[in-house]
Amino acid sequence: MLFLGVDGGATKTVAAVADEQGNLLGLGYSGSTSYHFVGVDEAKRNLEVVVKEAMKEAKVGWNDLDAICYGLPSVDDTPMDTEIVRRFASEVTPKPFILVNDVVNAYYATCRGKPGVTVVAGTGSIAYGVNAKGERVRVGGWGQILGDEGSAVYIAKRAFQEASKAYDGRRRYTLLVELLPKAIGLTNLYDISFKIMSGRMMISELGKLAPAVSEAACMGDKAAIKILREAGRELALLATAGLKRLGLRSEAIVGASGGVFRSGKWLWEAFTSTIRRRNSRIRLFGPIYGGQPVAGAIFLAAYRAGVKMRERDILKILEILRKKEEKIKGKGEVK
């Protein structure tokens, strides 16, 4: 049997065609499918491109697919969001499909339907979990302006606050003063402020500053290290809140997904230690990055078709995706 899975995001979208044995037959990459960021037409176009690319590499047509799962941004945020996404996805897809929020993909890629919570930290941050009763919960995901603690945008905002204080003389010097504007090709902190305040730069684009914080931390910058530790603790709170609401106190899984978990040892250590202090028996899985959450969409598509994929087969897909993405990233083709 053949399955098509798609994992959408604010920056890129990944599609995969695989069979129930975990053989990855085709992959596709395109831009954002978040219509809030790029508009409905562009989101639809990117979905169409990524699906066609994966199916072409797999040498299959729509009639060859036994089930399809799309994990896309904004689904289930509001009824209107879900309807908009379902409408443009239906215009691309000539047969029935499962539609879930992209955080659900990450949960199934890391927890594989077992009791647990997965934290996703990219441009934004959110957690999603399920218990043995099938009860589901979402924590966080309140948006980059008002929430999304621990995300790339959160890290960037905290870094800008520390850097601007240092520039003014309100705190000790930090490398962030020079590294933040340099990260996006600007001259100084005022340029960043002006672009945001004038609307010439979206708040989501601040996430591009996060790697500069990791760079500063690796150079021993105390302000940067402090920010990454704060972010790790905030992400852990998403997980622990989800576990509490689901009544999961032991023998549960906490998954980690998203590029923010690449920020360095300070964030990861703060994340894991905060969780383990609450419950030492929690099992951690991940982190997974890039296109790996699309494995969760394959899992869900297979389930819809009546196939319960074995854990080793999902792990096989995750490993193939990891190697594939590292190879592509090394060529500079995927960010």
N, C-alpha and C positions, 0 to 999 in steps of 0.2 A: 504494500500500500504506500501511497505517496502523499506527503503533506506539505502545505505551504504555510510558513509562519512569517510574520512581519513584526518588527520592533521599531516603533517610531520614537522620535525625540525632538527636542528643541533645536538641535544642531544637525543631526543626521538620522537616517532611517536605514535599517538593514532588513533584507528579506532572505529567506532560506527555503530550499526545497530539500526534504530528507525523507527517508523511508523509516519503517518501524524498527529496523536494526541499528539505527543511528548512523547510517551512511549519508553524508552530506553531499548532495548531487549538484546543487547550484546556489550561488550567492549573488546578491545584488546590493548596491549601495547608492543612496541618493541623499538629497538635502532634507531639511526639516519637514515634518508632517504636522507640526503644531500650527493650526490655522490662526491662532492668536498672534503668532510671531510673523508668519509669512502670508497670511490670507488664505481663503478657501481655494482659490484657483491654483496657487503655487503648491499648497499642501496636496491637493488632488493630483497635480502633475508629478510631484515627487513620489507619491504612492504608486502611480501608474508606471513610472520609470523603474522603480526598484523591483516591482513585481515582474515586469517584463524581462529585466536583466537576469533575475534569478531563474525564471522559467526557461529563458533562452540557454543559459549555461547548463541547466539540467536536461535540456532537450525534451521538454514536456509542454503540453497545452492544457487549457482549462479542464478538458474532459478527462485528463489523466490524473487529476488531483482528487483524492478521496475526502479531504477535509482542509479547511482554510481557517487560520486564526490571525486576526489583526490586533495587535496591542498598540494603541495610538494615544497620543496626548489628549487631554481634556475629556475623554470618555468617562461618564459617571460623575463629572464635576458638577454639572447641572443637567436637567433634562434637555435644555436647549443645546448645550454643547454636544451631548450624545447624539441628538437628532442631526445636527449639522455634520458631524463626522460620519455618521451612518449614511447620510445622503451622498456625500462625495465618494465614500468608499464603495457604495452600491453602484455608482456610475462607472467605477473602474472594474468591478467584479461581476461577471455574468452568472454567478451561482451563489448559493448560501454560504455565509461565513460567520465565524464567531467574532464578536467585537468586544474587547476589554480595554481597560486603561493599561498603558505600558508598564506601570508598576506591577500589574498582575503577572506579566511575562517574567519579570525579575523574581517574583516569589516562586513561580513554578520552576524556574531555572535553578534556584538555590535550594528550595525546600521540597520540590517535587510533590506537592500536595500534602505533605506531612505537617503536623502541628508546628507552627512557627511564625516568625515575622521577618520580613526582608526590608532592609533600609536601602533606599535608592538615593544617591547623592551625586548629582551632576550640576547642571545650571541651577536647578532647584533641589529640594529635598522632600521626601515623603516616605512613609512606611506602610506596608500592607501585610496583613497576616490572617491566618485561618486556624481554628482549633479543631479538635476531634469531632465536635458536634456539627462542624460545617459553618459555624458562625464566623463572620468576616469583619475586619476592622481596617480603617484607614486612619493614619495619624500624620499630622503635618500637611504639607502641600498647600499652604496658605498664600503662596505667591511671593515673588522676590521683593516686593516693596514692603509688605507687612509681616512676612514670615520667612519660611524656608531656611531656618537656622541650620548651620553646618554645611550649607551648599557652597558652590563656587562663588555665587554672588554674595552670599553672607561673608565668606572669607575675604573677598575683595572689598566689601564695604568696611569691614573691621580694619583691614589693612590701610584703607584710605584715611580712616579716622585716626589711626596711630601715626600715620605719615604726616597728616596735616598738623597734628599736635606738635610733632617734632619740628616741622618747618616753622611753626609759630614760636617755638621755644617753650611750649607747654609741657613737654616731656623730653627725655633724652633722645639723642639722635638715633635714627634707625635707617638701615639700608633701603627700606621701602620708599623713602623720599625720592631716590633716583630710579629704583627698579620698577616701580609701578608705571610711571609714564613711558619709560623705555619699552615696557612689555607690549604696548600697543602703538608704538611709533610716535609718541608725543614728547614734548620738551619738558613739561613740568606738571605739577599737581593741578595748577590752575586750569590747564588745558582739559584735564579730565572733568573737573567740576563744571567748566563752561559747556562742554559737550553734553553732559547729562542734564544740566539745568535748562539748556536751550532746546532740548529735545532732539539734538543731532546724534545722540547715542542712546540706544535703548538700555534700560536698567539690566536686562538680561546679558548685554554685551560686557558688563562689568566682570562676568565670569572669566573673561580672557586674562584678567589680572591675577587670578589665583596661582598660576604657575610661578609668578614672580615671588609670591609669598613663600612657596616651597624653596625657591632658589635662595632667598634670603635666610631661611631657616637652616639650610645646608651650609651656609656661610657663618652660622653661629649667631645670627641676629635674634636677640631675646624677644623682641616684639613679635616677630614672625612665628617663632616657636610657640609663644603664648597663644597666638591666634589659632594655630593649627590644633593645639591641645583643646582650646575652647570648642572648636568645630567638632572634634572627635567626641567630646562629652555631649554636645547638643544632639549629634546623630545617635548616640547611645540612648539618650532620653526618648527619642522616637521609638526605638526598639523596646525599651523597658515599659513605656506607656502602652504600647500595643500588646505586649505579653500580659500586662496586668488586666487590661480590658477583656482579653480573651480567657483569663483565668489560667494562663500557662505559667506554672511555677517551676517545673523541672522537665527534663527529657524533651525539651523543645529545641528548635533550630532557630538561630538568628543568621540570616543571610545578609551579605553586603554586596551592593552593586553600584557601579558608577565611577566616573573618572576622578572624583574627589578623593576616593580611597587610594589614589596614586600619589597623594600629596606628601607622603613621607611617614617615617616611623612615629613621629610625635602624634599625628592624628590617629593612626591605627592603634597605637598603644593606649591612648586615652579612650578610644571607642571600646576596645576589648576589655580593658581593666574596669571601666565603669559598669559594663554589662556583667562581668564576672563577680564584681562585688555584690551585685543584687542577687545573682544566682550562679554559683560555681558549676552547676551541672548543665548549663546551657551549652549546646554544641554550635560552634561557629562554622559557617561555610562561606568561602570566598576570600577576598573580594573577586567579583567578576567585572569585566570591563567591556567597553566598546560594544560590539555586536553580540556578545555572548548571551544576553537575555533573550535573544530570538529563539534559543533552545527551549525556553518556556512556552513560546507560542507553538512550537512544533509539538511539545508535550500535550498542550491543550487541544490542538487540532487532532492529534491521534486519539485522545480520550473521546472527543466528539464522534470519532469514527468507530468507537468501541474497542480501541486498542490501548492497553495499559503498558506504556513503554517501560522497559527495565531501567533501573537506575544506571547501570553500566553503559547503556546506550545513550542516555542523556549526557553522562559524563564524557562519552566519546565525542559527541557533538560539541560540547563545551571546549574540549581540548583542541579539536580541529579548528574551531573558531578562534581560539586564542592564538594558535600558531599562524593561522591565515591573517589575522589582524596585525600581528607583530610584523609579519613579512610586508604587508601593505603599508603599515605605518612607517616602516624603515625606508620605504621608497618615497614617503611624503605624500601618498595618495589619499590617506584617510587621517583626519585629525581626531 
